[in-house]
Amino acid sequence: MISQKNITRFLLIVDILLLVCLSLNILLYPPSSGYELSPYSSAKSIFFLISSIYVLSLVGVIISKKVQQKFFVFFLLTSCLYIISTPLWKKYFFFSRADGLRHIGHVIDILTTGKIPSTNYYPAIHIIIIGISYLADISFLIITGRINLLFFAIYVLSIYTLTKNIFTKLTTRRYIILSILLIPSIFLAPLSPAPHTFALNLFPLLLYLYLLHFKIQQPKTTFLLSLVSVFLPILHPLFSLFWTYFLGLMLFLDILTNCNKRNALYLTEIVILSVVSFISWFSRTVLWKRRIMMVLRWFVTPENYVSISEVSKISHFSFWKLTTFIFKWFGGYITMGVVVLLALFELISKRQYIQKTRQHKLLIFIFVASTIWTILLTFVLPTGSDIFRGIRYSVFSLELMFGYALYKNIVMKNYKRWLWVSLLIFISTLHIFNTLPSPFIEAPNGQFTIMEFTGTKWLLQNKDTDNPILGISPTTISAASNSILGVSDEAPRNQYVGDHFKNIFIHNLNSYYIWLSYADVVKYLKLWNETERFTPSDFREVRVYQKINQIYYNRGLWVYVYWGDTK
């Protein structure tokens, strides 16, 4: 009979060989020559190696001893890192077609003006980028495209620090950390410079600071927690509001349970400082005006806060396709949610055990508080165009609870243990293939090409200032302009061309430019063709229309001009 020791050695050898093959494949991977609708399809062998390493390492962590576990955790981290750094080893110019590009513009504003404009709602990330750029003597553009690796490192360290202090047993930490390493998913993976994701990745570290404050109860820990809480609005106002809400609930819970009055006083001071800091920063920016108007408009037209593309796309799905769409997006988390609910019922049934164990109280409270916040953001308060923003707050607490359930059940030595292993493999494999936006989850790749950047730059340098820019993706046009001119500099007017380019073919005396990228064409002809918003004949008609002339083309971007009748 094959011993467990021999199985572990075999898994280690296979992992090492696969990692060597994977690293060589990535080193020799050719640069991307243009826009790819799916980041997976052109690198199938690489993602097969990544998923193989991940699954084998997953099994290895569970069945191995202490020494070998460290190697398997290293392999898990490496495979996660390769997934998150896909835009880098594919040598994409940039991995964002919206807000990520605007962060380049914010950095340009700070460098050129020497101050933070009122339109910059979360300058902390831009100051970090500038600081790293100066210290490393590397272009801020390169740092902006790679700042996600810093997010990942901070997240892993935060998870380790938190779980180490919540749970004292090594085996417990191993399974809690293991569950969090299932994180590569589209909800929390830091793929581009996103302050909101960065702030969420700091949540475990903030929880650790809170635990430290509760445990030591000294002025220095209170000062540290207060300093971080005051700083948070600069990082991201919404997350700062969540943290203030979380501390407020903790304070309320402490008062109900008749905890130490000194600790309650410290928490009260921190909550007040957090509220004052949030109001001060929020009122300084122009964000508060927009958010107030958004709330008012929300009551009148709530449907406007869901992307038109998403609505028109999903409305054409059959029942079976809609079911598979939900499964691909949320299948892993739905599975984890079922497990967590069962674990919660088990914990609640042992009331006396919970009363004696603070970490169980904290786990349940984090989960309940995050779930309430998610419900508020998803169904009550408008938070912008990202309809999944609220879900991100539940993801971390869900995985933390799942890790605890995993620990309590996987120590079994019977067939149930391997059922859990199979469950982990299913969830992790699904998450590997929904981390990056791709046709697998009915989403276009977030790649922004060098051709689009240089073409936009050419257009901005040569266009007439009075003529607007029309396009299929006005958000991308605006963000690309911001990345070149800066956000504080007034970007050229741009607007949607209308379905089937109807805004172009309507008689118009004014002149305008048409910004048409290959990404837009392939997105609507191959991925979202069911919406029928644009067809092949629409694109042909634009090219042959007598009043429209092509003035620029570089394999990734077409620029047309329509000279109005007044010219």
Secondary structure, DSSP 4 states (H G I P E B T S, - for coil): ---HHHHHHHHHHHHHHHHHHHHHHHHTPPPP-S--S-TTGGGHHHHHHHHHHHHHHHHHHHHS-HHHHHHHHHHHHHHHHHHHTHHHHTT-SEE-SSHHHHHHHHHHHHHHHSS--TT-S-THHHHHHHHHHHHHT--HHHHHHHHHHHHHHHHHHHHHHHHHHH--SHHHHHHHHHHHTT--STTT---S--HHHHHHHTHHHHHHHHHHHHHH--HHHHHHHHHHHHHHHHH-HHHHHHHHHHHHHHHHHHHHTT--HHHHHHHHHHHHHHHHHHHHHHHHSTHHHHHHHHHHHHHH-GGGGS-HHHHHHHTT--HHHHHHHHHHHHHHHHHHHHHHHHHHHHHHH-HHHHHH-HHHHHHHHHHHHHHHHHHIIIIIS--SS-TTTTHHHHHHHHHHHHHHHHHHHHT--SHHHHHHHHHHHHHHHHHHTTSS-SGGGT----EE-HHHHHHHHHHHHHS-TTS-EEES-HHHHHHHHHHHH-SSSPPPPEEE--GGGHHHHS--SS-EEEEEEHHHHHIIIIISGGG-SS-HHHHHHHHH-TTEEEEEE-SSEEEEEE--TT-
